[in-house]
């Protein structure tokens, strides 16, 4: 078996066997397959696609290219949630807390952000004192004790995906559904959860721009998970506008805390309840989706989710006594309101531009390892569908650099689209795909 034969086989549109895929992926990790051969193979997949069986075989080969977490030391059915990345996406603190409050264990490994969509670990690290590094023994013990822990992905988890994604990123082969699906699911399978709920973002602030693309991706990922023996469901959610009103690490944690205390925005609440309900169902706490949704609603309304989040933050070294007003801890030195230069309806938001504006303030990173500023970001006061009068406050920008502030202000104003009539509004949940 030779790498060039496998590349040629896929280039010519033939189906690869499991053995061929495993050989190629293991070769990428060992160095027996050269980077340029990996790039050529990715381009062949980009143009020829993969069958469902090939895609599942690829995900499993990547999942087993390094360490695979064994969560059997944690009691119960372990669940996890994965988002494909969006602007203002702060669902994880809420859904982890609600699931843990329902008695469903969540042992979550998350990553730092790269680009304008932000990362879960960056958000949690914006809580002063919160530790995202933990050895496996303590990680398991915390989940057994309080049903929740969120730590940074580390060690030798899915090394093949790191190599292959790096090659795809510089060879214009990122946007291939088989490669996206296998990349995401390989990490989830290697993380060891029994149940996985996928939040697939759709729109200008997401990688998947259309519902049709997202549905295809959802079915592909659900099929991979099912073949790997996992319980999987996918929710397609709207990302034509930021989720909630806060964008920026500590500001987003504040909004998640506000929601758990009964004061959060409606779109964030609706999505968090939908995700939590399916996670609770997959975790076996109840026997029907109706009961799972009712339980999630009850835990939110009664404040049990907030209590559980505070418990997790305390367990991981974070400042619990300041959690209710987390945004007031070491705030940005400049907080400037941007007022509307005109009247009319906001008919659309270039959500990706909002994300890039916040990234430019210092909340995100362009390269892995780059230091970020947890305090900067923005609060939207008006979003798509809102009627605005001249002089109304559109956004409050939190910045620590006057020059970056002015650039962000200009970028945010350019991101807003205007009209004379109210636009049609998409629901936050566009579709659901269950395994």
C-alpha positions as CSV (number, residue, x, y, z in Angstrom):
1,X,0.0,0.0,0.0
2,X,1.5,3.4,-1.1
3,X,0.2,7.0,-0.4
4,X,0.3,7.9,-4.1
5,X,-2.0,5.0,-4.9
6,X,-4.5,6.1,-2.3
7,X,-4.4,9.7,-3.6
8,X,-4.9,8.5,-7.2
9,X,-7.7,6.2,-6.2
10,X,-9.6,9.1,-4.6
11,X,-8.7,11.5,-7.4
12,X,-10.3,9.2,-9.9
13,X,-13.5,9.0,-7.9
14,X,-13.2,5.6,-6.4
15,X,-14.3,4.6,-2.8
16,X,-11.5,4.1,-0.3
17,X,-11.5,1.1,2.0
18,X,-11.3,1.4,5.7
19,X,-7.8,-0.1,5.6
20,X,-6.7,2.5,3.0
21,X,-8.0,5.4,5.1
22,X,-6.5,4.1,8.3
23,X,-3.1,3.6,6.6
24,X,-3.1,7.1,5.2
25,X,-4.2,8.8,8.5
26,X,-1.7,6.8,10.6
27,X,0.9,7.7,8.0
28,X,0.2,11.4,8.4
29,X,0.8,11.1,12.1
30,X,3.9,9.0,11.9
31,X,5.4,11.0,9.0
32,X,5.4,8.1,6.6
33,X,2.9,10.1,4.5
34,X,4.3,13.5,3.6
35,X,2.5,16.8,4.2
36,X,2.3,17.4,0.4
37,X,0.7,14.0,0.0
38,X,-1.9,14.9,2.7
39,X,-2.6,18.1,0.8
40,X,-3.1,16.3,-2.5
41,X,-5.4,13.8,-0.8
42,X,-7.5,16.6,0.8
43,X,-7.9,18.3,-2.6
44,X,-9.0,14.9,-4.1
45,X,-11.6,14.6,-1.4
46,X,-12.7,18.2,-1.9
47,X,-13.5,17.5,-5.5
48,X,-14.6,13.9,-5.4
49,X,-16.4,13.8,-2.0
50,X,-16.7,10.8,0.2
51,X,-19.4,8.2,0.7
52,X,-21.1,8.0,4.2
53,X,-19.0,4.9,4.9
54,X,-15.7,6.6,3.9
55,X,-16.6,9.6,6.0
56,X,-17.4,7.5,9.1
57,X,-14.2,5.5,8.6
58,X,-12.2,8.7,8.3
59,X,-13.7,10.1,11.5
60,X,-12.9,6.9,13.4
61,X,-9.4,6.6,12.1
62,X,-8.7,10.2,13.2
63,X,-10.4,9.6,16.6
64,X,-8.1,6.7,17.2
65,X,-4.9,8.4,15.9
66,X,-4.0,9.4,19.5
67,X,-5.4,9.2,23.0
68,X,-9.1,8.3,23.4
69,X,-10.7,9.3,26.6
70,X,-12.3,6.5,28.7
71,X,-15.0,8.1,30.8
72,X,-16.2,4.8,32.4
73,X,-14.9,6.0,35.8
74,X,-17.7,8.6,35.7
75,X,-21.1,7.3,36.7
76,X,-24.0,7.7,34.4
77,X,-24.5,8.5,30.7
78,X,-22.1,11.2,29.8
79,X,-23.2,13.9,27.4
80,X,-21.5,16.7,25.4
81,X,-22.4,19.6,23.2
82,X,-20.5,21.0,20.2
83,X,-21.1,24.2,18.4
84,X,-19.7,24.8,14.9
85,X,-18.9,28.3,16.0
86,X,-20.8,31.6,16.0
87,X,-20.7,35.2,17.1
88,X,-21.9,35.7,20.7
89,X,-22.3,32.0,21.2
90,X,-22.2,31.6,25.0
91,X,-24.5,28.5,25.3
92,X,-22.0,26.2,27.0
93,X,-22.0,27.7,30.5
94,X,-25.8,27.6,30.4
95,X,-26.4,24.1,29.0
96,X,-23.6,22.5,31.1
97,X,-25.2,24.0,34.3
98,X,-28.7,22.9,33.4
99,X,-27.7,19.4,32.5
100,X,-25.6,19.0,35.7
101,X,-28.6,20.3,37.7
102,X,-30.7,17.6,36.0
103,X,-28.2,15.0,37.2
104,X,-26.7,14.4,33.8
105,X,-22.9,14.3,33.8
106,X,-21.0,16.7,31.4
107,X,-17.3,16.0,31.1
108,X,-16.4,18.7,28.5
109,X,-13.1,19.2,26.7
110,X,-13.2,22.5,24.8
111,X,-10.8,24.7,22.8
112,X,-9.6,28.2,22.5
113,X,-10.9,30.5,19.8
114,X,-9.1,31.1,16.4
115,X,-10.7,33.7,14.2
116,X,-13.9,35.7,14.9
117,X,-16.1,33.1,16.5
118,X,-14.4,32.9,19.9
119,X,-13.6,29.9,22.0
120,X,-15.3,28.3,25.0
121,X,-12.1,28.1,27.1
122,X,-11.4,31.8,26.4
123,X,-14.8,32.6,27.9
124,X,-14.3,30.5,31.0
125,X,-10.8,31.9,31.5
126,X,-12.3,35.4,31.6
127,X,-13.6,34.4,35.1
128,X,-10.8,35.4,37.4
129,X,-9.1,32.4,39.0
130,X,-11.0,29.8,36.8
131,X,-8.7,26.9,36.0
132,X,-9.1,25.1,32.7
133,X,-6.1,22.8,33.2
134,X,-6.8,19.7,35.3
135,X,-5.4,16.2,35.5
136,X,-7.6,13.3,34.5
137,X,-8.1,12.0,38.1
138,X,-9.4,15.4,39.3
139,X,-11.4,15.9,36.2
140,X,-13.3,12.6,36.7
141,X,-13.7,13.3,40.4
142,X,-15.2,16.7,39.9
143,X,-17.8,15.4,37.4
144,X,-18.7,12.5,39.7
145,X,-19.1,15.0,42.6
146,X,-21.0,17.9,40.9
147,X,-21.8,16.5,37.5
148,X,-19.9,19.1,35.5
149,X,-16.4,20.2,34.5
150,X,-15.1,22.2,31.5
151,X,-11.4,22.0,30.8
152,X,-9.0,22.7,27.9
153,X,-8.3,20.0,25.4
154,X,-4.8,18.8,25.9
155,X,-2.5,15.8,25.5
156,X,-2.4,13.7,22.4
157,X,-6.1,13.9,21.5
158,X,-6.8,13.4,17.7
159,X,-3.3,14.4,16.4
160,X,-4.3,13.4,12.9
161,X,-7.0,16.2,12.8
162,X,-4.5,18.8,13.9
163,X,-2.2,17.8,11.0
164,X,-4.9,17.5,8.4
165,X,-6.7,20.7,9.4
166,X,-3.4,22.6,9.2
167,X,-3.0,21.4,5.7
168,X,-6.6,22.1,4.7
169,X,-6.3,25.6,6.1
170,X,-3.5,26.6,3.7
171,X,-4.7,24.7,0.7
172,X,-8.3,26.0,0.3
173,X,-9.9,22.6,1.2
174,X,-11.5,23.6,4.5
175,X,-15.1,23.8,3.2
176,X,-15.6,20.1,2.4
177,X,-18.5,18.5,4.2
178,X,-16.9,15.1,4.7
179,X,-13.7,16.7,6.0
180,X,-15.6,19.1,8.3
181,X,-17.9,16.3,9.6
182,X,-15.0,13.9,10.3
183,X,-12.9,16.6,11.9
184,X,-15.7,17.6,14.4
185,X,-16.8,14.1,15.1
186,X,-13.3,12.6,15.5
187,X,-12.8,15.0,18.4
188,X,-16.2,14.3,20.0
189,X,-15.7,10.5,19.7
190,X,-12.2,10.7,21.2
191,X,-13.5,12.8,24.1
192,X,-15.5,9.8,25.2
193,X,-19.1,11.1,25.6
194,X,-22.0,8.7,25.2
195,X,-24.4,11.3,23.9
196,X,-23.6,14.3,21.7
197,X,-25.8,17.3,20.8
198,X,-24.5,19.3,17.9
199,X,-25.4,23.0,17.5
200,X,-24.8,23.7,13.8
201,X,-24.8,27.5,13.0
202,X,-26.2,28.7,9.8
203,X,-25.8,32.2,8.2
204,X,-23.4,35.0,7.7
205,X,-21.8,34.6,11.1
206,X,-21.2,30.9,10.6
207,X,-19.2,28.6,8.4
208,X,-22.3,27.0,6.9
209,X,-24.1,29.8,4.9
210,X,-27.3,28.0,3.9
211,X,-29.8,25.7,5.6
212,X,-29.3,23.1,2.8
213,X,-25.6,22.9,3.4
214,X,-26.1,22.7,7.2
215,X,-28.7,19.9,6.9
216,X,-26.3,17.8,4.8
217,X,-23.6,18.4,7.4
218,X,-25.9,17.5,10.2
219,X,-27.0,14.2,8.7
220,X,-23.4,13.3,8.0
221,X,-22.3,14.0,11.6
222,X,-25.2,12.2,13.1
223,X,-24.5,9.2,10.9
224,X,-20.9,9.2,12.0
225,X,-21.8,9.3,15.7
226,X,-24.4,6.6,15.3
227,X,-22.0,4.3,13.6
228,X,-19.5,4.9,16.4
229,X,-22.2,3.8,18.9
230,X,-23.0,7.3,20.2
231,X,-26.4,8.9,20.8
232,X,-26.5,12.0,18.6
233,X,-28.8,14.9,17.7
234,X,-28.2,18.1,15.8
235,X,-29.9,21.4,16.1
236,X,-29.5,24.0,13.3
237,X,-29.5,27.5,14.7
238,X,-29.7,30.9,13.0
239,X,-26.4,32.9,12.9
240,X,-27.6,35.8,10.6
241,X,-27.2,37.9,13.7
242,X,-25.2,37.5,16.9
243,X,-26.7,35.2,19.6
244,X,-27.9,37.4,22.4
245,X,-26.5,41.0,22.7
246,X,-23.0,40.5,24.2
247,X,-19.9,39.7,22.1
248,X,-16.6,39.3,23.9
249,X,-15.4,36.9,26.4
250,X,-16.2,38.3,29.9
251,X,-19.3,40.2,28.5
252,X,-20.6,36.9,27.2
253,X,-20.1,35.1,30.5
254,X,-22.1,37.9,32.1
255,X,-24.9,37.4,29.7
256,X,-24.9,33.6,30.3
257,X,-25.0,34.3,34.1
258,X,-27.9,36.8,33.5
259,X,-29.8,34.1,31.7
260,X,-29.4,31.6,34.5
261,X,-30.7,34.3,36.9
262,X,-33.8,34.8,34.8
263,X,-32.7,38.0,32.9
264,X,-31.2,36.8,29.6
265,X,-32.2,37.5,26.0
266,X,-35.0,35.5,24.5
267,X,-33.0,34.0,21.5
268,X,-30.2,32.7,23.8
269,X,-32.8,31.3,26.2
270,X,-34.7,29.5,23.5
271,X,-31.6,27.9,22.0
272,X,-30.1,26.9,25.4
273,X,-33.3,25.2,26.5
274,X,-33.5,23.3,23.2
275,X,-29.9,22.1,23.5
276,X,-30.3,21.3,27.2
277,X,-33.5,19.4,26.6
278,X,-31.9,17.1,24.1
279,X,-28.8,16.6,26.2
280,X,-31.0,15.7,29.2
281,X,-32.9,13.2,27.1
282,X,-29.7,11.6,25.7
283,X,-28.4,11.5,29.3
284,X,-31.4,9.3,30.3
285,X,-32.7,11.6,33.1
286,X,-36.2,11.4,31.5
287,X,-37.9,9.2,28.9
288,X,-39.4,11.8,26.5
289,X,-38.3,15.0,24.9
290,X,-41.4,16.7,26.3
291,X,-40.3,15.8,29.8
292,X,-36.7,16.8,29.1
293,X,-37.7,20.3,27.8
294,X,-40.0,20.7,30.9
295,X,-37.2,19.8,33.2
296,X,-34.8,22.2,31.6
297,X,-37.4,25.0,31.8
298,X,-38.0,24.2,35.5
299,X,-34.3,24.1,36.4
300,X,-33.8,27.5,34.7
301,X,-36.8,29.2,36.2
302,X,-36.0,28.0,39.7
303,X,-32.4,29.1,39.6
304,X,-30.9,25.6,39.9
305,X,-28.8,26.1,36.8
306,X,-27.2,29.2,38.3
307,X,-26.5,27.4,41.5
308,X,-24.8,24.6,39.6
309,X,-22.7,27.0,37.5
310,X,-21.5,28.7,40.7
311,X,-20.7,25.3,42.1
312,X,-18.6,24.4,39.0
313,X,-16.8,27.8,39.0
314,X,-15.9,27.5,42.6
315,X,-14.7,23.9,42.1
316,X,-12.3,25.2,39.4
317,X,-11.0,28.1,41.4
318,X,-13.1,30.9,40.0
319,X,-14.4,33.9,42.0
320,X,-18.0,32.9,42.9
321,X,-18.8,35.9,45.0
322,X,-18.4,38.2,42.0
323,X,-20.1,35.9,39.5
324,X,-23.4,37.9,39.4
325,X,-21.5,41.0,38.2
326,X,-18.5,39.3,36.5
327,X,-18.3,42.1,33.9
328,X,-17.5,44.7,36.6
329,X,-14.2,42.9,37.4
330,X,-11.3,44.6,35.7
331,X,-13.6,46.2,33.0
332,X,-12.3,47.8,29.8
333,X,-11.0,51.3,30.3
334,X,-13.1,52.8,27.5
335,X,-16.8,52.2,27.2
336,X,-18.3,54.2,24.4
337,X,-21.9,54.4,23.1
338,X,-22.3,54.4,19.3
339,X,-25.5,56.3,18.3
340,X,-27.5,55.8,15.2
341,X,-26.8,58.3,12.4
342,X,-30.3,57.7,10.9
343,X,-33.8,56.4,11.5
344,X,-35.3,53.2,10.1
345,X,-35.4,49.4,10.6
346,X,-32.3,47.4,10.9
347,X,-32.9,44.8,8.2
348,X,-29.7,42.8,8.6
349,X,-26.4,42.5,10.4
350,X,-23.2,41.4,8.7
351,X,-22.6,39.1,11.7
352,X,-19.1,38.1,10.5
353,X,-18.1,41.7,10.5
354,X,-19.4,42.2,14.0
355,X,-17.2,39.2,15.0
356,X,-14.2,40.7,13.3
357,X,-14.7,44.1,15.0
358,X,-14.6,42.4,18.4
359,X,-11.6,40.3,17.3
360,X,-9.8,43.5,16.3
361,X,-10.5,45.0,19.8
362,X,-8.4,42.1,21.1
363,X,-11.0,39.6,22.1
364,X,-9.9,37.0,19.5
365,X,-6.7,35.7,18.0
366,X,-5.4,35.4,14.5
367,X,-2.8,32.9,15.4
368,X,-2.7,30.0,17.9
369,X,-1.1,31.0,21.2
370,X,-1.8,34.7,20.7
371,X,-2.7,36.5,24.0
372,X,-6.3,38.0,24.1
373,X,-8.0,40.7,26.2
374,X,-10.9,39.2,28.2
375,X,-12.5,42.5,29.0
376,X,-13.1,44.0,25.5
377,X,-16.1,43.4,23.3
378,X,-19.4,45.1,22.7
379,X,-23.1,45.1,23.8
380,X,-25.6,45.4,21.0
381,X,-28.7,47.5,22.0
382,X,-30.4,47.1,18.6
383,X,-30.4,44.0,16.3
384,X,-32.1,42.9,13.1
385,X,-35.8,43.8,13.1
386,X,-35.6,46.7,15.5
387,X,-37.0,50.1,14.7
388,X,-34.4,52.8,15.4
389,X,-34.6,56.6,15.7
390,X,-31.8,59.0,14.9
391,X,-29.6,59.2,18.0
392,X,-30.6,55.9,19.5
393,X,-27.8,53.9,21.0
394,X,-26.9,51.1,18.7
395,X,-24.0,49.5,20.6
396,X,-21.7,50.1,23.5
397,X,-18.1,49.2,22.7
398,X,-15.7,48.1,25.5
399,X,-12.1,48.8,24.5
400,X,-8.7,49.4,26.0
401,X,-7.1,51.1,22.9
402,X,-8.5,54.3,21.4
403,X,-7.4,53.5,17.9
404,X,-8.9,50.0,18.0
405,X,-12.1,51.6,19.4
406,X,-12.5,53.9,16.4
407,X,-11.8,51.1,14.0
408,X,-14.4,48.9,15.7
409,X,-17.0,51.7,15.7
410,X,-16.6,52.2,12.0
411,X,-16.8,48.4,11.3
412,X,-19.9,48.0,13.4
413,X,-21.7,50.8,11.6
414,X,-20.8,49.3,8.3
415,X,-22.1,46.0,9.4
416,X,-25.7,47.3,9.9
417,X,-28.1,47.2,6.9
418,X,-31.1,49.5,6.8
419,X,-34.6,49.7,5.3
420,X,-37.9,51.4,5.7
421,X,-39.9,48.3,6.6
422,X,-39.5,45.5,9.1
423,X,-37.7,42.5,7.6
424,X,-38.9,38.9,7.8
425,X,-37.3,37.3,10.8
426,X,-35.9,33.7,10.9
427,X,-36.6,31.6,14.0
428,X,-33.5,30.9,16.2
429,X,-34.0,27.1,15.6
430,X,-34.1,26.3,11.9
431,X,-34.3,22.5,11.9
432,X,-33.6,19.5,14.1
433,X,-31.9,16.2,13.0
434,X,-32.2,13.3,15.4
435,X,-30.2,10.1,15.3
